[in-house]
């Protein structure tokens, strides 16, 4: 069985190689987009982003508030577990850190009580506030929202354990 090799095809400027694109004088040539077509598409995309963008951002803000509420509920349940084992809630000076580090005067501590070994930050990256004894419940936990200040509306509103 003989192996036959074909010599490479050499073309001149007047001949078109099958793998090369068609010349512009061919009526079946491939066309690109015109500048006007590209501008129309960009304008449509800009309008869609302008209409949809604010809705997505408001949804994102409400998601962070809901996440803060879930984390506060989780911290409250963890504090209840701490109380069952230690016999009391962490003091104001011990704070939420008592859930991950044994306070000096506690003998029956079986922590850390939080899985990752550290107290989570609120969805905006700030520390949760803790007060014991609480003014509304045995303890109060709250987040100050996106602005990290008391009060506010929307995403800046406080999220509290007693609401």
Residue frames as qw, qx, qy, qz and C-alpha x, y, z in Angstrom:
[[0.000, 0.892, 0.452, 0.000, 0.00, 0.00, 0.00],
 [0.475, 0.210, 0.031, 0.854, 1.64, 3.16, -1.22],
 [0.129, -0.765, -0.375, 0.507, 1.16, 6.55, 0.37],
 [0.409, 0.527, 0.351, 0.657, 0.60, 9.29, -2.19],
 [0.220, -0.625, -0.249, 0.707, 1.35, 12.86, -1.21],
 [0.373, 0.794, 0.376, 0.298, -0.01, 15.75, -3.19],
 [0.427, 0.072, -0.093, 0.897, 2.18, 18.80, -3.65],
 [0.009, 0.601, 0.435, -0.671, 0.79, 22.05, -2.20],
 [0.370, 0.732, 0.492, 0.292, -1.41, 24.13, -4.49],
 [0.297, -0.305, 0.025, 0.904, 0.14, 27.40, -5.52],
 [0.261, 0.798, 0.542, 0.032, -2.28, 30.12, -6.55],
 [0.327, 0.230, 0.130, 0.907, -1.77, 33.41, -8.31],
 [0.110, 0.213, 0.317, -0.917, -3.50, 36.70, -7.50],
 [0.472, 0.053, -0.389, -0.789, -6.16, 35.96, -10.13],
 [0.590, -0.178, -0.772, -0.153, -7.17, 32.65, -8.56],
 [0.516, -0.541, 0.260, -0.611, -9.13, 32.24, -5.30],
 [0.223, 0.153, -0.936, 0.227, -8.13, 29.56, -2.87],
 [0.505, -0.470, -0.641, -0.337, -11.20, 27.74, -1.42],
 [0.534, -0.473, -0.549, 0.434, -10.25, 28.53, 2.19],
 [0.197, -0.071, -0.075, 0.975, -9.96, 32.30, 1.61],
 [0.261, 0.601, 0.516, -0.551, -12.95, 34.67, 1.98],
 [0.486, 0.623, 0.524, 0.318, -14.80, 35.77, -1.13],
 [0.295, 0.057, 0.103, 0.948, -13.76, 39.02, -2.82],
 [0.156, 0.453, 0.399, -0.782, -15.94, 42.11, -2.40],
 [0.342, 0.261, -0.411, -0.804, -17.02, 42.10, -6.04],
 [0.190, -0.164, -0.958, -0.138, -18.90, 38.83, -5.44],
 [0.451, -0.416, -0.204, -0.763, -22.68, 39.41, -4.95],
 [0.812, -0.402, -0.412, -0.099, -22.79, 36.66, -2.28],
 [0.366, 0.402, -0.525, 0.655, -20.17, 38.33, -0.12],
 [0.492, -0.514, -0.627, 0.319, -20.43, 38.27, 3.70],
 [0.019, -0.736, -0.060, -0.674, -21.61, 41.55, 5.28],
 [0.329, -0.135, -0.629, 0.691, -20.89, 43.02, 8.69],
 [0.101, -0.800, -0.556, 0.202, -23.10, 45.37, 10.70],
 [0.256, 0.671, 0.087, 0.691, -23.25, 49.05, 9.82],
 [0.189, 0.098, -0.467, 0.858, -22.54, 51.72, 12.39],
 [0.474, -0.235, -0.053, -0.847, -26.22, 52.73, 12.44],
 [0.804, -0.209, -0.509, -0.225, -27.32, 49.14, 13.19],
 [0.577, -0.037, -0.602, 0.551, -24.81, 48.92, 16.05],
 [0.045, -0.165, 0.278, -0.945, -25.99, 52.25, 17.49],
 [0.649, -0.268, -0.261, -0.662, -29.64, 51.13, 17.36],
 [0.791, -0.184, -0.578, 0.082, -28.80, 47.91, 19.24],
 [0.393, 0.032, -0.501, 0.771, -26.78, 49.83, 21.84],
 [0.290, -0.248, 0.064, -0.922, -29.66, 52.30, 22.32],
 [0.770, -0.278, -0.402, -0.410, -32.12, 49.44, 22.88],
 [0.714, -0.115, -0.576, 0.381, -29.76, 47.81, 25.39],
 [0.152, 0.160, -0.343, 0.913, -29.36, 51.16, 27.17],
 [0.523, -0.306, -0.116, -0.787, -33.13, 51.59, 27.46],
 [0.826, -0.236, -0.500, -0.113, -33.54, 48.07, 28.82],
 [0.556, -0.010, -0.532, 0.639, -30.78, 48.63, 31.40],
 [0.084, -0.240, 0.182, -0.950, -32.42, 51.92, 32.42],
 [0.678, -0.297, -0.206, -0.640, -35.77, 50.25, 32.99],
 [0.884, -0.175, -0.433, 0.003, -34.61, 46.97, 34.54],
 [0.470, 0.318, -0.510, 0.646, -31.60, 48.25, 36.53],
 [0.276, -0.403, 0.343, -0.803, -33.52, 50.13, 39.26],
 [0.866, -0.228, -0.126, -0.428, -35.81, 47.15, 39.81],
 [0.842, 0.099, -0.459, 0.267, -32.86, 44.82, 40.26],
 [0.248, 0.369, -0.477, 0.758, -31.17, 47.23, 42.68],
 [0.536, -0.386, 0.199, -0.724, -34.30, 47.55, 44.86],
 [0.945, -0.109, -0.260, -0.166, -34.59, 43.76, 44.91],
 [0.653, 0.257, -0.507, 0.500, -30.95, 43.51, 45.99],
 [0.094, -0.429, 0.392, -0.808, -31.56, 45.98, 48.84],
 [0.770, -0.302, 0.070, -0.558, -34.58, 44.09, 50.15],
 [0.904, 0.074, -0.413, 0.083, -32.58, 40.84, 49.93],
 [0.374, 0.340, -0.554, 0.662, -29.90, 42.26, 52.22],
 [0.428, -0.370, 0.290, -0.771, -32.56, 43.33, 54.72],
 [0.923, -0.129, -0.143, -0.333, -34.09, 39.85, 54.67],
 [0.753, 0.226, -0.513, 0.344, -30.63, 38.31, 55.11],
 [0.028, 0.414, -0.499, 0.761, -30.01, 40.54, 58.14],
 [0.702, -0.297, 0.135, -0.633, -33.31, 39.41, 59.67],
 [0.950, 0.019, -0.305, -0.062, -32.41, 35.74, 59.14],
 [0.546, 0.322, -0.542, 0.551, -28.95, 36.23, 60.67],
 [0.266, -0.416, 0.388, -0.778, -30.45, 38.01, 63.67],
 [0.874, -0.199, -0.033, -0.442, -32.91, 35.14, 64.18],
 [0.864, 0.167, -0.427, 0.208, -30.01, 32.68, 63.96],
 [0.247, 0.403, -0.525, 0.708, -27.98, 34.67, 66.50],
 [0.557, -0.378, 0.224, -0.705, -31.00, 34.79, 68.84],
 [0.959, -0.088, -0.193, -0.186, -31.40, 30.99, 68.65],
 [0.688, 0.288, -0.484, 0.458, -27.67, 30.59, 69.32],
 [0.088, -0.457, 0.432, -0.773, -27.92, 32.89, 72.34],
 [0.807, -0.298, 0.046, -0.508, -30.77, 30.72, 73.67],
 [0.926, 0.074, -0.345, 0.136, -28.52, 27.65, 73.33],
 [0.347, 0.434, -0.480, 0.679, -25.73, 29.53, 75.13],
 [0.441, -0.449, 0.273, -0.728, -28.15, 30.36, 77.96],
 [0.937, -0.169, -0.163, -0.258, -29.18, 26.70, 78.30],
 [0.842, 0.132, -0.372, 0.368, -25.57, 25.60, 78.77],
 [0.328, 0.321, -0.378, 0.804, -24.13, 28.55, 80.71],
 [0.256, -0.553, -0.699, 0.374, -27.23, 29.51, 82.68],
 [0.023, 0.797, 0.187, -0.575, -27.37, 33.12, 81.46],
 [0.596, 0.764, 0.148, 0.199, -27.03, 35.24, 78.34],
 [0.619, 0.143, -0.099, 0.766, -23.68, 36.94, 77.62],
 [0.207, -0.732, -0.282, 0.585, -23.24, 40.21, 79.47],
 [0.344, 0.931, 0.064, -0.105, -23.09, 43.52, 77.64],
 [0.131, -0.808, 0.533, 0.215, -19.29, 43.58, 77.98],
 [0.572, -0.121, 0.787, 0.198, -18.92, 39.96, 76.74],
 [0.444, 0.501, -0.238, -0.704, -21.18, 40.68, 73.78],
 [0.909, 0.309, -0.044, -0.278, -21.73, 38.30, 70.89],
 [0.351, 0.616, -0.697, 0.104, -18.03, 37.37, 71.02],
 [0.485, -0.313, 0.717, -0.391, -18.96, 35.05, 73.93],
 [0.899, 0.258, 0.156, -0.317, -20.52, 32.76, 71.31],
 [0.806, 0.509, -0.274, 0.129, -17.10, 32.00, 69.81],
 [0.390, 0.421, -0.599, 0.558, -14.63, 32.61, 72.69],
 [0.591, -0.493, -0.611, 0.183, -15.01, 31.39, 76.27],
 [0.177, -0.854, 0.088, -0.481, -15.53, 34.31, 78.66],
 [0.236, 0.462, -0.701, 0.489, -13.09, 34.32, 81.57],
 [0.339, -0.204, 0.635, -0.664, -15.64, 33.66, 84.33],
 [0.837, 0.104, -0.064, -0.534, -17.69, 30.91, 82.60],
 [0.376, -0.367, 0.850, -0.036, -17.07, 27.24, 83.47],
 [0.626, 0.261, 0.724, -0.125, -19.83, 25.41, 81.53],
 [0.399, 0.687, -0.244, -0.556, -19.08, 26.93, 78.12],
 [0.720, 0.038, 0.672, 0.173, -19.19, 24.27, 75.34],
 [0.476, 0.820, 0.011, -0.318, -18.59, 26.46, 72.33],
 [0.113, 0.175, -0.106, -0.972, -17.91, 27.80, 69.92],
 [0.434, 0.444, 0.675, -0.399, -21.62, 28.08, 69.27],
 [0.523, 0.728, -0.072, -0.437, -21.29, 29.51, 65.77],
 [0.945, 0.231, 0.200, 0.118, -20.15, 27.18, 62.97],
 [0.628, 0.659, -0.106, 0.400, -17.47, 29.29, 61.35],
 [0.692, -0.276, -0.296, 0.598, -15.88, 30.31, 64.63],
 [0.181, -0.053, -0.068, 0.980, -16.55, 34.02, 64.27],
 [0.233, 0.624, 0.529, -0.526, -19.48, 36.37, 64.74],
 [0.439, 0.478, 0.548, 0.527, -20.93, 37.24, 61.33],
 [0.024, -0.226, 0.009, 0.974, -21.11, 40.81, 60.09],
 [0.507, 0.577, 0.442, -0.463, -24.40, 42.18, 58.80],
 [0.707, 0.483, 0.441, 0.268, -24.92, 42.12, 54.99],
 [0.254, 0.950, -0.022, 0.179, -23.46, 45.63, 54.74],
 [0.677, 0.344, -0.407, 0.507, -20.22, 44.60, 56.50],
 [0.186, -0.607, 0.349, -0.690, -20.92, 46.15, 59.94],
 [0.137, 0.023, -0.905, 0.402, -21.06, 44.51, 63.38],
 [0.442, -0.580, -0.604, -0.321, -24.41, 43.52, 64.81],
 [0.181, -0.505, 0.365, -0.761, -25.41, 45.50, 67.88],
 [0.604, -0.286, -0.741, 0.068, -26.09, 43.57, 71.11],
 [0.235, -0.498, 0.312, -0.774, -27.65, 44.76, 74.36],
 [0.666, -0.333, -0.667, 0.024, -28.14, 42.77, 77.57],
 [0.320, 0.433, 0.818, -0.200, -30.38, 43.14, 79.37],
 [0.149, 0.339, 0.579, 0.726, -32.57, 44.14, 76.46],
 [0.222, 0.129, 0.222, -0.941, -35.11, 46.93, 76.45],
 [0.650, 0.124, -0.265, -0.702, -37.58, 44.91, 74.35],
 [0.926, -0.030, -0.364, -0.099, -36.70, 41.25, 75.05],
 [0.813, -0.520, 0.049, 0.255, -34.26, 39.50, 77.39],
 [0.464, -0.352, 0.363, 0.727, -31.60, 40.67, 74.90],
 [0.483, 0.808, 0.126, -0.313, -31.70, 42.92, 71.86],
 [0.543, -0.133, 0.549, 0.621, -29.82, 42.34, 68.59],
 [0.442, 0.826, 0.273, -0.219, -30.04, 44.73, 65.66],
 [0.578, 0.132, 0.347, 0.727, -28.35, 45.94, 62.51],
 [0.002, 0.649, 0.133, -0.749, -28.19, 49.64, 61.70],
 [0.643, 0.695, 0.310, -0.085, -28.67, 49.02, 57.95],
 [0.723, 0.475, 0.124, 0.486, -26.63, 50.23, 55.00],
 [0.116, 0.844, -0.109, 0.512, -25.88, 53.67, 56.50],
 [0.619, -0.085, -0.592, 0.509, -24.78, 52.22, 59.89],
 [0.075, -0.182, 0.286, -0.938, -26.86, 54.88, 61.72],
 [0.194, 0.340, 0.788, -0.475, -29.98, 54.72, 63.87],
 [0.467, 0.612, 0.308, -0.560, -33.26, 54.94, 61.95],
 [0.002, 0.338, -0.667, -0.664, -33.53, 55.31, 58.20],
 [0.757, 0.366, 0.200, -0.503, -35.76, 54.11, 55.40],
 [0.801, 0.498, -0.292, -0.158, -35.46, 51.34, 52.84],
 [0.841, 0.190, -0.396, 0.316, -32.02, 49.76, 52.87],
 [0.169, 0.476, -0.447, 0.738, -30.89, 52.24, 55.57],
 [0.680, -0.509, -0.040, -0.527, -33.59, 51.07, 57.99],
 [0.223, -0.439, 0.805, -0.331, -32.64, 49.21, 61.17],
 [0.753, -0.073, -0.595, -0.271, -33.37, 45.48, 61.33],
 [0.273, -0.474, 0.592, -0.592, -34.15, 44.38, 64.90],
 [0.203, -0.016, -0.975, 0.087, -34.76, 41.15, 66.79],
 [0.145, 0.335, 0.702, -0.611, -37.87, 42.53, 68.48],
 [0.424, 0.314, -0.174, -0.831, -39.79, 43.47, 65.30]]
